[in-house]
């Protein structure tokens, strides 16, 4: 019985991870201009970028190692950051909201089409974070 439950639980986790929605905005410019716009939109709000994940470089570097020659992006970066105010508010509402921190906004370039986006957040206290992510992504896209 335990192996069946474990398999069902694993399937439920995989399904929920794939069910997340994403919002993207087209960017009329280069990837570098888009990343600069995202950086500015984050910093202009008094927030600190904790880390920039160079996802596109990692995928390109490791493709052959995992048996793939598929080029997914020309470039792809994700900017990780937090807001002390929103983080405290969302974690006071539910300490397990720690799972959503840090927040991220990504920039991707596929065949010269540059997009800025973010992953949707759960209902409740996390909607304030989603509003912040949308404001950053949409502002950067309009630069």
C-alpha positions as a LaTeX table, in Angstrom:
\begin{tabular}{lrrr}
\hline
Residue & $x$ (\AA) & $y$ (\AA) & $z$ (\AA) \\
\hline
Unk1 & 0.00 & 0.00 & 0.00 \\
Unk2 & 2.81 & 2.44 & 0.83 \\
Unk3 & 4.43 & 2.28 & $-2.64$ \\
Unk4 & 1.08 & 3.08 & $-4.29$ \\
Unk5 & 0.52 & 6.05 & $-1.96$ \\
Unk6 & 4.06 & 7.29 & $-2.58$ \\
Unk7 & 3.58 & 7.07 & $-6.34$ \\
Unk8 & 0.25 & 8.93 & $-6.15$ \\
Unk9 & 1.79 & 11.60 & $-3.89$ \\
Unk10 & 4.72 & 12.02 & $-6.29$ \\
Unk11 & 2.34 & 12.38 & $-9.23$ \\
Unk12 & 0.32 & 14.99 & $-7.33$ \\
Unk13 & 3.47 & 17.02 & $-6.64$ \\
Unk14 & 4.61 & 16.82 & $-10.25$ \\
Unk15 & 1.18 & 17.89 & $-11.50$ \\
Unk16 & 0.97 & 20.87 & $-9.16$ \\
Unk17 & 4.46 & 22.01 & $-10.13$ \\
Unk18 & 3.51 & 21.96 & $-13.81$ \\
Unk19 & 0.18 & 23.69 & $-13.26$ \\
Unk20 & 1.68 & 27.07 & $-12.38$ \\
Unk21 & 0.90 & 29.97 & $-14.66$ \\
Unk22 & 3.33 & 32.51 & $-15.99$ \\
Unk23 & 2.82 & 36.06 & $-17.27$ \\
Unk24 & 5.19 & 37.42 & $-19.89$ \\
Unk25 & 5.54 & 40.79 & $-21.58$ \\
Unk26 & 7.16 & 41.28 & $-24.97$ \\
Unk27 & 10.22 & 43.54 & $-24.90$ \\
Unk28 & 11.04 & 45.67 & $-27.91$ \\
Unk29 & 14.83 & 45.59 & $-27.71$ \\
Unk30 & 17.81 & 43.40 & $-26.96$ \\
Unk31 & 18.21 & 40.88 & $-24.18$ \\
Unk32 & 20.85 & 43.08 & $-22.55$ \\
Unk33 & 18.51 & 46.09 & $-22.64$ \\
Unk34 & 15.76 & 43.98 & $-21.08$ \\
Unk35 & 17.98 & 42.73 & $-18.25$ \\
Unk36 & 19.08 & 46.32 & $-17.59$ \\
Unk37 & 15.43 & 47.43 & $-17.47$ \\
Unk38 & 14.55 & 44.64 & $-15.01$ \\
Unk39 & 17.53 & 45.48 & $-12.79$ \\
Unk40 & 16.47 & 49.13 & $-12.72$ \\
Unk41 & 12.81 & 48.32 & $-12.03$ \\
Unk42 & 13.86 & 46.22 & $-9.02$ \\
Unk43 & 16.50 & 48.61 & $-7.67$ \\
Unk44 & 14.29 & 51.69 & $-8.19$ \\
Unk45 & 11.90 & 50.19 & $-5.63$ \\
Unk46 & 14.67 & 50.08 & $-3.03$ \\
Unk47 & 15.03 & 46.30 & $-3.38$ \\
Unk48 & 18.30 & 44.40 & $-3.59$ \\
Unk49 & 18.97 & 41.75 & $-6.22$ \\
Unk50 & 20.32 & 38.77 & $-4.28$ \\
Unk51 & 21.33 & 36.69 & $-7.26$ \\
Unk52 & 21.11 & 36.53 & $-11.04$ \\
Unk53 & 20.69 & 32.99 & $-12.29$ \\
Unk54 & 22.09 & 32.59 & $-15.81$ \\
Unk55 & 19.71 & 29.80 & $-16.80$ \\
Unk56 & 20.37 & 30.02 & $-20.52$ \\
Unk57 & 24.14 & 29.65 & $-20.05$ \\
Unk58 & 23.65 & 26.67 & $-17.74$ \\
Unk59 & 21.34 & 24.91 & $-20.21$ \\
Unk60 & 23.74 & 25.55 & $-23.07$ \\
Unk61 & 26.74 & 24.35 & $-21.07$ \\
Unk62 & 25.07 & 21.15 & $-19.82$ \\
Unk63 & 23.05 & 20.11 & $-22.88$ \\
Unk64 & 25.55 & 17.57 & $-24.19$ \\
Unk65 & 26.06 & 16.19 & $-20.67$ \\
Unk66 & 22.38 & 15.23 & $-20.46$ \\
Unk67 & 22.17 & 13.96 & $-24.05$ \\
Unk68 & 20.39 & 16.92 & $-25.63$ \\
Unk69 & 21.29 & 19.20 & $-28.51$ \\
Unk70 & 18.10 & 21.28 & $-28.25$ \\
Unk71 & 18.78 & 25.00 & $-27.91$ \\
Unk72 & 15.98 & 26.36 & $-25.71$ \\
Unk73 & 17.06 & 30.00 & $-25.40$ \\
Unk74 & 19.52 & 32.37 & $-26.97$ \\
Unk75 & 19.72 & 33.86 & $-23.45$ \\
Unk76 & 17.78 & 33.43 & $-20.22$ \\
Unk77 & 18.35 & 35.05 & $-16.82$ \\
Unk78 & 16.29 & 35.10 & $-13.65$ \\
Unk79 & 16.63 & 37.88 & $-11.07$ \\
Unk80 & 16.10 & 36.80 & $-7.44$ \\
Unk81 & 15.18 & 39.36 & $-4.79$ \\
Unk82 & 12.96 & 39.96 & $-1.75$ \\
Unk83 & 11.02 & 42.73 & $-0.09$ \\
Unk84 & 11.34 & 42.82 & 3.70 \\
Unk85 & 7.89 & 44.41 & 3.97 \\
Unk86 & 6.08 & 41.91 & 1.74 \\
Unk87 & 8.04 & 38.91 & 2.99 \\
Unk88 & 7.14 & 39.66 & 6.58 \\
Unk89 & 3.48 & 40.22 & 5.65 \\
Unk90 & 3.18 & 37.01 & 3.65 \\
Unk91 & 5.00 & 34.89 & 6.24 \\
Unk92 & 2.99 & 36.32 & 9.12 \\
Unk93 & $-0.10$ & 35.23 & 7.16 \\
Unk94 & 1.42 & 31.76 & 6.74 \\
Unk95 & 5.00 & 30.88 & 7.74 \\
Unk96 & 5.10 & 28.25 & 4.95 \\
Unk97 & 5.00 & 31.09 & 2.42 \\
Unk98 & 8.76 & 31.03 & 2.99 \\
Unk99 & 8.69 & 28.58 & 0.07 \\
Unk100 & 7.99 & 31.50 & $-2.29$ \\
Unk101 & 10.93 & 33.62 & $-1.20$ \\
Unk102 & 12.98 & 34.91 & $-2.93$ \\
Unk103 & 10.81 & 36.27 & $-5.71$ \\
Unk104 & 11.95 & 36.15 & $-9.32$ \\
Unk105 & 11.50 & 37.98 & $-12.58$ \\
Unk106 & 13.00 & 36.40 & $-15.69$ \\
Unk107 & 14.17 & 37.61 & $-19.08$ \\
Unk108 & 14.33 & 35.23 & $-22.03$ \\
Unk109 & 15.42 & 35.55 & $-25.64$ \\
Unk110 & 14.18 & 32.95 & $-28.11$ \\
Unk111 & 15.10 & 33.57 & $-31.73$ \\
Unk112 & 15.34 & 37.32 & $-31.18$ \\
Unk113 & 12.02 & 37.54 & $-29.34$ \\
Unk114 & 12.71 & 38.95 & $-25.88$ \\
Unk115 & 10.21 & 38.52 & $-23.05$ \\
Unk116 & 10.09 & 39.56 & $-19.41$ \\
Unk117 & 7.97 & 37.55 & $-17.01$ \\
Unk118 & 7.23 & 36.01 & $-13.67$ \\
Unk119 & 5.55 & 32.96 & $-12.12$ \\
Unk120 & 2.08 & 33.47 & $-10.65$ \\
Unk121 & 1.77 & 33.38 & $-6.88$ \\
Unk122 & $-0.88$ & 31.59 & $-4.79$ \\
Unk123 & $-4.06$ & 33.31 & $-3.64$ \\
Unk124 & $-4.14$ & 35.21 & $-0.36$ \\
Unk125 & $-1.21$ & 37.16 & 1.04 \\
Unk126 & 0.96 & 36.20 & $-1.94$ \\
Unk127 & $-1.15$ & 38.36 & $-4.25$ \\
Unk128 & 0.71 & 41.43 & $-2.95$ \\
Unk129 & 3.91 & 39.78 & $-4.17$ \\
Unk130 & 2.30 & 39.00 & $-7.52$ \\
Unk131 & 1.29 & 42.65 & $-7.87$ \\
Unk132 & 4.92 & 43.66 & $-7.23$ \\
Unk133 & 6.22 & 41.15 & $-9.77$ \\
Unk134 & 3.72 & 42.36 & $-12.36$ \\
Unk135 & 4.63 & 46.00 & $-11.73$ \\
Unk136 & 8.33 & 45.24 & $-12.17$ \\
Unk137 & 7.89 & 43.11 & $-15.30$ \\
Unk138 & 5.44 & 45.44 & $-17.02$ \\
Unk139 & 7.48 & 48.55 & $-16.18$ \\
Unk140 & 10.66 & 46.93 & $-17.48$ \\
Unk141 & 8.92 & 45.80 & $-20.66$ \\
Unk142 & 7.86 & 49.35 & $-21.43$ \\
Unk143 & 11.41 & 50.76 & $-21.14$ \\
\hline
\end{tabular}
